[in-house]
């Protein structure tokens, strides 16, 4: 007699519904804030006469987020994700309120730093919550939902922020987010209460040294961000100093064997960084390429990026619903191959005889690849983590992602600013580098599999 195995509960089953809605809402708010502030900041700088602090208004929160990711990982492993989650929301909301009520640019920068620290605590805690609150068979779907939660803000965030700035004033770009953040975390509260503390309930060994190296990485990340907004010798000096600092500090925050792409988790972290660097390195070039070389309006060039965002969402949805691949390497390899092919295809649009549609198609393929890749690497990170290491490894995943992307953005900015104005050669160079990073990842993807391991289930 055949017995029917009941299907696992879905993301919106009663036991998961509030946690899913609240978590996805928080991810969307983090995404909206990141995109909206960029739109509002020129108006803020003019209003507060703070152009001199413009760079640190972005570099400061980025650096605070780097430090907070490490702190959150340590905290989650020692005490569970409840504390970092609540503290993350508190710092995030308080920072937004400080920024929204600032009467001087210095105060606004303080608010941005506080808010950035809260974002870093939150982002890692949410990953650890997935490992604690959802069964393994739902991990791909919830991470797909997290990825999709970035899509709507990326589509409408800048436009909505622009309307808020024009009709309500720039302060409301900061003040409106807490109105939604508090109800979102209240939805998560019952589920958080049931998670309890970590089984270890003690600070992991080496935590103090790890926080020290995180401080060094944070300062380097701030210098990198500020240097990427400078020109000439100042930019070169700041970027060189920042990269040197990251080369010293970052390997001590990432899994052992990261630099040599050791099998398992080190390669998972490396692939995430390579993919992020490749994608954002190409993304910042595409609007310039299409507007300057192919004559597209800023709106039309921006719509190409929208196509990539939508394709990312489709890829995330697909990977969450296809059968579990026989090999852990299948989805990462497919995603990185798509990013390689898509970015190389976009580079063809430098030539005037190549239709613009080719670039649009190429960027859609790259976005599809990111959708296949990102959630699958998040799932692998939890799968390869012992219960007391989920916080540390989740923070490493997001830390590598952020630092790789920031480094490539700074170097790309330096390349584009090297001449009197960007031209076909600089566009081609940056896109080829981006495709090369993705290709390297595709070649290394098989190393996510540890020899002798058996896939669960």
Secondary structure, 3 states (H helix, E strand, C coil): CCCCCCCCCCCCCHHHHHHHHHHHHHHHHHHHHHHHHHHHHHHHHHHCCCHHHHHHHHHHHHHHHHHHHHHHHHHHHHHCHHHHHHHHHHHHHHHHHHHHCCCCHHHHHHHHHHHHHHHHHHHHHHHHHHHHHCCHHHHHHHHHHHHHHHHHHHHHHHHHHHHHHHHCCCHHHHHHHHHHHHHHHHHHHHHHHHHCCCCCCCCCCCHHHHHHHHHHHHHHHHHHHHHCCCCHHHHHHHHHHHHHHHHHHHHHCCCCCCCCCCCCHHHHHHHHHHHHHHHHHHHHHHHHHHHHHCCCCHHHHHHHHHHHHHHHHHHHHHHHHCCCCCCCHHHHHHHHHHHHHHHHHHHHHHCCCCCHHHHHHHHHHHHHHHHHHHHHHHHHHHHCCCHHHHHHHHHHHHHHHHHHHHHHHHHHHHHHCCCCCCCHHHHHHHHHHHHHHHHHHHHHHHHHCCCCCCCCC
